[in-house]
Amino acid sequence: RIKKRPEEPIDPQILTVDDTTSLCLVLRLFVFEARKANCNSYPPSIIRNLLSGINRKLTKSKIDVAILDKSDHHFQELHLTLDSISSELHRAEIGVKKESV
């Protein structure tokens, strides 16, 4: 969080407020910056799983959004970011299963 946008604090109530613009921005930052405890990148499938968990939290909070629904135009930038990061991680062979010969 400190690396990308240290000047903008994140509202601690972001997952309970129905503001899709701010939520999309925060989720995009999350996708860019999510790391394991050892600072290595998560594979794309894990990032998607984490977003799925966030989506469940939003649903339980009665926030009517579907962040993983590609047809929801409110989260178009999130999907572009997720696709871009996924491609970048695959090129770096993060999350790519290698066939044993």
ZINORLIN-V542669 format. One line per field, one symbol per residue. ss: DSSP state (H for helix, E for strand, L for the rest). phi: phi as a letter, one per 30 degrees, with the letter a starting at -180 (. if undefined). psi: psi as a letter, one per 40 degrees, with the letter a starting at -180 (. if undefined). Layout:
ss->???
phi->???
psi->???
//
This chain:
ss->LHHHHLLLLLLLLHHHLLLHHHHHHHHHHHHHHLELLLLLELLHHHHHHHHHHHHHHHHHLLLLLLLLLLLLHHHHHHHHHHHHHHHHHHHLLLLLLLLLL
phi->.dddbddcdcddcedbcdbddddddddddeddcdbdediddddedddddddddddddddddicdbbdcddddddceddddddddddddddddicicdcddc
psi->ddddgdehihheedeehggdddddddddddddehiideeiiiidddddddddddddddddefhgigdeheehedfddddddddddddddddefhehhhhh.
//
